[in-house]
Amino acid sequence: MNAELFIEGGWTTGESTVPLLDKYDGKPLADVHVAGAAQVKAALRGLDAGWREHRLTAHQRYTVLARASALLAERREEFTGLVVRDTGFTVTDAEREVDRAVQTLLLCGEEARRLHGEMVPMEGAPGISGRYGFTLRHPLGVVVAITPFNSPLNTVAHKVGPALAAGNAVLLKPAEATPLTAAALVRLLLDAGLPAGLIALVNGPGETVGQWLLDSPVPAFYAFTGSTAVGKHIRRSVGLRKSQLEMGGLSSTIVCADAGLEPAAGLCVNAAFRKAGQVCTSVQRLYVEASVADEVGERITALLAGRGVGDPYSRDTFVGPVISEPAAERIESWIGRARDGGATVVTGGTRRGTVVEPTVLSGVRSDMDVMCREIFGPVVTIRPFRALGEAIAEVNDTPYGLAAGIFTADLRRALDAAEGLRMGSVHINETSSSRVDLMPYGGVKSSGLGLEGPRYAVEEMTEQRLITIGRP
């Protein structure tokens, strides 16, 4: 199995190859073809011509994306296997990824049919009569989608789908660690009837391929998910061109004493440990009202007991490997530093290769790495609080503002959190990691700018044009 490039309407080899290794056992999976500078330039040149040539109607764009959604549902087992091989996610996590992407592509198709402008009430201005105004939405041209390893299908669909729905051409640069799923999605879109001139796929490091994409004057829009440092670099590099940047997070969830503790604990376990904690909105910091902190900790520990850990290909596995051994070593070191600093490892805390046991920490200080930096691993810290205002203030006291959750039966407390938490999303009686693919999704502060969610992304990937007509 090889991961090739798709450039100027055809599959081709790269200037070099690198091996793709299994995230669990380290065995070779595929050769990944890496694009050279001339190939990146050719891919962009082809797309620039392609979006001008293939002016699909809104209904045609809908038909392609709806067909792609149906094909993905038919190929669910194939894509589930690809996601597991690419990422090391468990079968259950991979199936959820595929099922969500089925809906995301369908939503994008539906938004293609709903893209519209609006009437402008020209006669509302003094001295104006017999003049009409309306707006139209036009595609931008070439969209560059730079996607992360931790959602190699659904996040890709959230960038490629809206770009195509808006009438753009799109160049996809997937994460180096997860190229197989991206290549399969490109093939699926072509099978669904997408003109080959409207999509390209290039693999390679951000330092080379990514930078060539930023340096080129061809792209009109950049859609990126990844680290805050890279997102800021993109923003500095592309100048006045539009971008949607979903960057780092340090997500927290609050559990009040009046909440339903059993369902809250279950939701928090799933939100902290799905995809081995490698989600921007994972519950890393769990603030629990002091009077029930011990009970919530016991419930979470009990829910983790006996869960399978390790082999992602086994359906019994709850937490699989993280993306690489260096990532696992870093996570282990942060746990160790917390333990050495006086924190208690309630459960977990050990590592075997790329597998980090699901870990619960208590007695943490606010200045520990596990509290003030995004760990991106299967680790949750329990931090008791006595006054809700103090918890809200500490949740806000980070450079990030992606998402937060709060569990409470008290409407006043819920509204206090909704108004006080400076986040892109606040979920009441849900965790920070709650997401429905049709909702607007984005962060504030150093967590990013712009919105995902098909309706919102389609609007961002178009430009508005005002048309006025005077009566002759």
Sequence and secondary structure as in RCSB ss.txt:
>XXXX:A:sequence
MNAELFIEGGWTTGESTVPLLDKYDGKPLADVHVAGAAQVKAALRGLDAGWREHRLTAHQRYTVLARASALLAER
REEFTGLVVRDTGFTVTDAEREVDRAVQTLLLCGEEARRLHGEMVPMEGAPGISGRYGFTLRHPLGVVVAITPFN
SPLNTVAHKVGPALAAGNAVLLKPAEATPLTAAALVRLLLDAGLPAGLIALVNGPGETVGQWLLDSPVPAFYAFT
GSTAVGKHIRRSVGLRKSQLEMGGLSSTIVCADAGLEPAAGLCVNAAFRKAGQVCTSVQRLYVEASVADEVGERI
TALLAGRGVGDPYSRDTFVGPVISEPAAERIESWIGRARDGGATVVTGGTRRGTVVEPTVLSGVRSDMDVMCREI
FGPVVTIRPFRALGEAIAEVNDTPYGLAAGIFTADLRRALDAAEGLRMGSVHINETSSSRVDLMPYGGVKSSGLG
LEGPRYAVEEMTEQRLITIGRP
>XXXX:A:secstr
 EE EEETTEEE  SEEEEEE TTT  EEEEEEE  HHHHHHHHHHHHHHHHH    HHHHHHHHHHHHHHHHHT
HHHHHHHHHHHH   HHHHHHHHHHHHHHHHHHHHHHHH    EE GGGSTT  SEEEEEEEEE SEEEEE  TT
STTHHHHHHHHHHHHTT EEEEE  TT HHHHHHHHHHHHHTT  GGGEEE    IIIIIHHHHH S  SEEEEE
S HHHHHHHHHHHTTSEEEEE     EEEE TTS HHHHHHHHHHHHHGGGG STT   EEEEEGGGHHHHHHHH
HHHHTT EES TTSTTEEE   S HHHHHHHHHHHHHHHHTT EEEE   EETTEE  EEEES  TTSHHHHS  
 SSEEEEEEESSHHHHHHHHH SSEESEEEEE S HHHHHHHHHH  SSEEEETB TT   TTS B  EETTEES
 BSHHHHHHHTEEEEEEEEE  
